[in-house]
Amino acid sequence: MNNAITEEIQKLYAGKDISKILSMISINVWNRIAFARSRKGFKIYETTITQDILHHLALASDISNHGMKLFEAKSEKANGNDIECYIKVNGGFLFFPIQAKLMYSGSSCTDITPTR
């Protein structure tokens, strides 16, 4: 699916290495979280963030060969991960399951209460 917005996003990613692409995606995610949390009546969900990350990386993948593929996990409840990450290495791929979590002020990694 190509449209003007997709093409402009891809121009931002063109010629960038994977670390720069991931940095740009990270900045976008944090800005979306801040935007939603700073406005009354707006919300942001882990599924939205997960799908945004996957969408942006897919757009970057379409125009570059950075050797990284991300997919939405087929069964988060069964496997415990939201994203499946494959990184191309000599002779194959490394697989990294990734769990997306939204943090809230006052929480720490040991003090996270599920919101479901």
MDAnalysis code that builds the backbone (N, CA, C; Angstrom):
import MDAnalysis as mda
import numpy as np

u = mda.Universe.empty(348, n_residues=116, atom_resindex=np.repeat(np.arange(116), 3), trajectory=True)
u.add_TopologyAttr("name", ["N", "CA", "C"] * 116)
u.add_TopologyAttr("resid", np.arange(1, 117))
u.add_TopologyAttr("resname", ["MET", "ASN", "ASN", "ALA", "ILE", "THR", "GLU", "GLU", "ILE", "GLN", "LYS", "LEU", "TYR", "ALA", "GLY", "LYS", "ASP", "ILE", "SER", "LYS", "ILE", "LEU", "SER", "MET", "ILE", "SER", "ILE", "ASN", "VAL", "TRP", "ASN", "ARG", "ILE", "ALA", "PHE", "ALA", "ARG", "SER", "ARG", "LYS", "GLY", "PHE", "LYS", "ILE", "TYR", "GLU", "THR", "THR", "ILE", "THR", "GLN", "ASP", "ILE", "LEU", "HIS", "HIS", "LEU", "ALA", "LEU", "ALA", "SER", "ASP", "ILE", "SER", "ASN", "HIS", "GLY", "MET", "LYS", "LEU", "PHE", "GLU", "ALA", "LYS", "SER", "GLU", "LYS", "ALA", "ASN", "GLY", "ASN", "ASP", "ILE", "GLU", "CYS", "TYR", "ILE", "LYS", "VAL", "ASN", "GLY", "GLY", "PHE", "LEU", "PHE", "PHE", "PRO", "ILE", "GLN", "ALA", "LYS", "LEU", "MET", "TYR", "SER", "GLY", "SER", "SER", "CYS", "THR", "ASP", "ILE", "THR", "PRO", "THR", "ARG"])
u.atoms.positions = np.array([
    [0.844, -1.173, 0.000],
    [0.000, 0.000, 0.000],
    [0.890, 1.237, 0.000],
    [0.863, 1.952, -1.081],
    [1.649, 3.183, -1.158],
    [0.718, 4.375, -1.212],
    [0.985, 5.335, -0.388],
    [0.288, 6.608, -0.430],
    [1.293, 7.679, -0.057],
    [0.866, 8.924, -0.067],
    [1.786, 10.036, 0.175],
    [2.439, 9.949, 1.554],
    [1.681, 9.570, 2.578],
    [2.242, 9.484, 3.931],
    [3.264, 8.350, 4.012],
    [2.908, 7.188, 3.467],
    [3.840, 6.048, 3.454],
    [5.137, 6.427, 2.757],
    [5.036, 7.076, 1.631],
    [6.225, 7.469, 0.874],
    [7.088, 8.452, 1.662],
    [6.476, 9.384, 2.371],
    [7.239, 10.349, 3.168],
    [7.942, 9.666, 4.340],
    [7.248, 8.727, 4.986],
    [7.869, 7.968, 6.082],
    [9.061, 7.189, 5.544],
    [8.891, 6.556, 4.389],
    [9.982, 5.780, 3.814],
    [11.166, 6.663, 3.431],
    [10.909, 7.879, 3.026],
    [12.008, 8.811, 2.732],
    [12.834, 9.079, 3.992],
    [12.160, 9.155, 5.150],
    [12.878, 9.359, 6.409],
    [13.820, 8.197, 6.719],
    [13.419, 6.983, 6.363],
    [14.196, 5.782, 6.673],
    [15.232, 5.443, 5.594],
    [15.081, 5.987, 4.408],
    [15.960, 5.636, 3.284],
    [17.424, 5.890, 3.630],
    [18.256, 4.882, 3.378],
    [19.696, 4.999, 3.576],
    [20.165, 4.910, 5.013],
    [19.250, 4.735, 5.963],
    [19.620, 4.652, 7.375],
    [19.941, 3.207, 7.755],
    [20.891, 3.034, 8.671],
    [21.162, 1.689, 9.175],
    [20.108, 1.334, 10.220],
    [20.059, 0.056, 10.602],
    [19.002, -0.436, 11.472],
    [18.990, 0.277, 12.825],
    [20.146, 0.636, 13.353],
    [20.158, 1.313, 14.654],
    [19.494, 2.687, 14.563],
    [19.707, 3.398, 13.480],
    [19.080, 4.711, 13.282],
    [17.575, 4.550, 13.073],
    [17.170, 3.539, 12.314],
    [15.738, 3.280, 12.086],
    [15.048, 2.959, 13.406],
    [15.652, 2.100, 14.214],
    [15.058, 1.753, 15.508],
    [15.007, 2.962, 16.430],
    [16.017, 3.811, 16.379],
    [16.023, 5.031, 17.180],
    [14.877, 5.954, 16.761],
    [14.659, 6.100, 15.471],
    [13.586, 6.942, 14.972],
    [12.217, 6.372, 15.374],
    [12.065, 5.062, 15.299],
    [10.815, 4.420, 15.709],
    [10.595, 4.631, 17.203],
    [11.657, 4.484, 17.991],
    [11.561, 4.681, 19.436],
    [11.110, 6.104, 19.773],
    [11.689, 7.081, 19.114],
    [11.302, 8.481, 19.347],
    [9.820, 8.666, 19.025],
    [9.367, 8.096, 17.924],
    [7.963, 8.194, 17.550],
    [7.062, 7.569, 18.612],
    [7.432, 6.383, 19.107],
    [6.624, 5.699, 20.125],
    [6.529, 6.538, 21.394],
    [7.665, 7.025, 21.896],
    [7.653, 7.828, 23.117],
    [6.845, 9.104, 22.932],
    [6.929, 9.712, 21.752],
    [6.146, 10.914, 21.487],
    [4.653, 10.609, 21.444],
    [4.277, 9.457, 20.895],
    [2.854, 9.069, 20.873],
    [2.331, 8.834, 22.284],
    [3.136, 8.189, 23.117],
    [2.726, 7.945, 24.509],
    [2.553, 9.289, 25.227],
    [3.530, 10.189, 25.085],
    [3.448, 11.503, 25.733],
    [2.241, 12.284, 25.228],
    [1.982, 12.230, 23.945],
    [0.837, 12.928, 23.370],
    [-0.465, 12.425, 23.989],
    [-0.638, 11.113, 24.033],
    [-1.875, 10.538, 24.570],
    [-2.037, 10.834, 26.057],
    [-0.945, 10.780, 26.786],
    [-1.023, 10.978, 28.235],
    [-1.131, 12.447, 28.637],
    [-0.837, 13.354, 27.745],
    [-0.877, 14.779, 28.092],
    [-2.211, 15.430, 27.713],
    [-3.121, 14.647, 27.147],
    [-4.402, 15.201, 26.733],
    [-5.552, 14.430, 27.367],
    [-6.415, 15.158, 28.004],
    [-7.565, 14.552, 28.661],
    [-8.446, 13.852, 27.617],
    [-8.818, 12.616, 27.938],
    [-9.685, 11.859, 27.050],
    [-8.959, 11.029, 26.001],
    [-7.619, 11.128, 25.947],
    [-6.838, 10.321, 25.006],
    [-6.265, 9.120, 25.741],
    [-6.156, 8.006, 25.025],
    [-5.557, 6.802, 25.589],
    [-4.594, 6.209, 24.574],
    [-3.690, 5.410, 25.080],
    [-2.765, 4.642, 24.230],
    [-2.661, 3.252, 24.826],
    [-2.645, 2.246, 23.978],
    [-2.619, 0.860, 24.434],
    [-1.376, 0.142, 23.908],
    [-0.968, -0.898, 24.626],
    [0.194, -1.687, 24.198],
    [0.007, -2.237, 22.791],
    [-1.206, -2.673, 22.463],
    [-1.448, -3.220, 21.121],
    [-1.232, -2.152, 20.051],
    [-1.625, -0.928, 20.340],
    [-1.428, 0.173, 19.394],
    [0.061, 0.415, 19.177],
    [0.815, 0.456, 20.261],
    [2.262, 0.675, 20.171],
    [2.920, -0.470, 19.399],
    [2.538, -1.705, 19.728],
    [3.094, -2.876, 19.035],
    [2.838, -2.779, 17.535],
    [1.611, -2.488, 17.163],
    [1.268, -2.415, 15.745],
    [1.969, -1.255, 15.053],
    [2.155, -0.142, 15.758],
    [2.890, 0.991, 15.195],
    [4.351, 0.632, 14.918],
    [4.981, -0.027, 15.871],
    [6.380, -0.452, 15.691],
    [6.485, -1.364, 14.473],
    [5.597, -2.339, 14.393],
    [5.618, -3.284, 13.273],
    [5.372, -2.571, 11.946],
    [4.443, -1.643, 11.934],
    [4.133, -0.897, 10.710],
    [5.348, -0.107, 10.237],
    [5.978, 0.629, 11.146],
    [7.130, 1.446, 10.757],
    [8.318, 0.590, 10.328],
    [8.546, -0.526, 11.006],
    [9.659, -1.378, 10.591],
    [9.372, -2.032, 9.239],
    [8.118, -2.379, 8.988],
    [7.755, -2.936, 7.674],
    [8.007, -1.907, 6.573],
    [7.659, -0.653, 6.826],
    [7.927, 0.401, 5.839],
    [9.422, 0.549, 5.593],
    [10.215, 0.479, 6.659],
    [11.670, 0.571, 6.513],
    [12.209, -0.648, 5.768],
    [11.659, -1.817, 6.056],
    [12.119, -3.052, 5.408],
    [11.866, -3.027, 3.908],
    [10.763, -2.408, 3.510],
    [10.416, -2.352, 2.087],
    [11.456, -1.610, 1.260],
    [12.205, -0.701, 1.887],
    [13.157, 0.112, 1.124],
    [14.612, -0.174, 1.453],
    [14.860, -1.100, 2.391],
    [16.247, -1.406, 2.750],
    [16.388, -2.889, 3.050],
    [17.601, -3.323, 3.141],
    [17.874, -4.720, 3.465],
    [18.700, -4.748, 4.742],
    [18.066, -4.495, 5.863],
    [18.790, -4.417, 7.116],
    [18.847, -5.735, 7.867],
    [18.220, -6.788, 7.354],
    [18.350, -8.107, 7.955],
    [17.552, -8.335, 9.217],
    [16.555, -7.490, 9.452],
    [15.726, -7.636, 10.653],
    [14.268, -7.698, 10.234],
    [13.547, -8.677, 10.765],
    [12.122, -8.825, 10.477],
    [11.363, -8.918, 11.795],
    [10.289, -8.172, 11.901],
    [9.428, -8.225, 13.077],
    [8.032, -8.635, 12.650],
    [7.397, -9.444, 13.496],
    [6.034, -9.899, 13.245],
    [5.238, -9.798, 14.530],
    [3.937, -9.583, 14.385],
    [3.068, -9.644, 15.548],
    [2.954, -11.109, 15.958],
    [3.139, -11.391, 17.242],
    [3.088, -12.775, 17.727],
    [1.695, -13.352, 17.466],
    [1.666, -14.606, 17.109],
    [0.388, -15.258, 16.800],
    [-0.434, -15.527, 18.049],
    [0.211, -15.875, 19.146],
    [-0.537, -16.197, 20.356],
    [0.169, -15.642, 21.583],
    [-0.102, -14.367, 21.874],
    [0.529, -13.723, 23.027],
    [0.160, -14.438, 24.325],
    [-1.078, -14.878, 24.435],
    [-1.505, -15.560, 25.660],
    [-0.751, -16.875, 25.856],
    [-0.500, -17.616, 24.791],
    [0.178, -18.912, 24.900],
    [1.687, -18.765, 25.074],
    [2.286, -17.809, 24.369],
    [3.744, -17.708, 24.346],
    [4.307, -16.562, 25.181],
    [3.487, -15.588, 25.556],
    [3.930, -14.500, 26.406],
    [4.643, -13.363, 25.709],
    [4.699, -13.376, 24.380],
    [5.357, -12.285, 23.676],
    [4.383, -11.595, 22.731],
    [4.640, -10.295, 22.503],
    [3.825, -9.496, 21.592],
    [4.427, -9.444, 20.189],
    [5.748, -9.431, 20.132],
    [6.465, -9.282, 18.866],
    [7.467, -10.415, 18.717],
    [7.594, -10.904, 17.488],
    [8.624, -11.902, 17.178],
    [9.647, -11.225, 16.279],
    [10.884, -11.196, 16.739],
    [11.965, -10.512, 16.038],
    [12.953, -11.547, 15.498],
    [13.253, -11.453, 14.216],
    [14.236, -12.329, 13.581],
    [15.341, -11.463, 13.000],
    [16.578, -11.778, 13.360],
    [17.732, -11.038, 12.858],
    [18.596, -11.986, 12.045],
    [18.861, -11.580, 10.808],
    [19.649, -12.403, 9.891],
    [21.106, -12.440, 10.331],
    [21.643, -13.647, 10.461],
    [23.053, -13.862, 10.777],
    [23.589, -14.885, 9.791],
    [24.877, -15.123, 9.837],
    [25.470, -16.109, 8.928],
    [24.740, -17.432, 9.027],
    [24.181, -17.884, 7.910],
    [23.564, -19.202, 7.849],
    [22.177, -19.320, 8.461],
    [21.544, -18.220, 8.855],
    [20.211, -18.348, 9.429],
    [19.728, -17.081, 10.107],
    [18.863, -17.285, 11.093],
    [18.271, -16.166, 11.824],
    [18.336, -16.422, 13.316],
    [18.487, -15.355, 14.096],
    [18.313, -15.421, 15.545],
    [16.893, -14.969, 15.842],
    [16.240, -15.644, 16.777],
    [14.870, -15.309, 17.137],
    [14.824, -14.702, 18.528],
    [14.148, -13.561, 18.653],
    [13.974, -12.891, 19.933],
    [12.492, -12.603, 20.149],
    [11.878, -13.250, 21.149],
    [10.505, -12.864, 21.484],
    [10.538, -11.575, 22.299],
    [9.622, -10.657, 22.031],
    [9.607, -9.357, 22.692],
    [8.237, -9.122, 23.315],
    [8.239, -8.646, 24.539],
    [7.002, -8.306, 25.248],
    [6.923, -6.787, 25.363],
    [5.849, -6.204, 24.856],
    [5.659, -4.758, 24.956],
    [4.954, -4.426, 26.264],
    [5.441, -3.416, 26.933],
    [4.829, -2.963, 28.181],
    [4.829, -1.442, 28.213],
    [3.709, -0.881, 28.641],
    [3.647, 0.552, 28.887],
    [3.966, 0.794, 30.352],
    [4.848, 1.721, 30.617],
    [5.200, 2.058, 31.999],
    [4.379, 3.269, 32.432],
    [4.140, 3.331, 33.719],
    [3.394, 4.442, 34.297],
    [4.258, 5.110, 35.353],
    [4.070, 6.398, 35.565],
    [4.898, 7.101, 36.535],
    [4.729, 6.463, 37.906],
    [5.819, 6.385, 38.624],
    [5.790, 5.768, 39.945],
    [5.964, 4.260, 39.912],
    [6.005, 3.658, 38.735],
    [6.185, 2.203, 38.666],
    [7.639, 1.886, 38.360],
    [8.027, 0.692, 38.700],
    [9.367, 0.220, 38.365],
    [9.215, -1.147, 37.717],
    [10.305, -1.694, 37.261],
    [10.247, -3.007, 36.616],
    [9.727, -4.084, 37.560],
    [9.877, -3.887, 38.841],
    [9.399, -4.890, 39.801],
    [8.022, -4.544, 40.340],
    [7.481, -3.383, 39.903],
    [6.211, -2.916, 40.440],
    [5.249, -2.584, 39.308],
    [4.952, -3.579, 38.470],
    [4.066, -3.361, 37.340],
    [2.784, -4.154, 37.562],
    [1.669, -3.471, 37.530],
    [0.372, -4.108, 37.686],
    [-0.278, -4.229, 36.324],
    [-0.655, -5.429, 35.902],
    [-1.324, -5.578, 34.609],
    [-2.606, -4.754, 34.565],
    [-2.904, -4.190, 33.398],
    [-4.085, -3.345, 33.263],
    [-5.220, -4.054, 32.553],
    [-5.096, -5.323, 32.282],
    [-6.153, -6.058, 31.573],
    [-7.212, -6.556, 32.501],
])
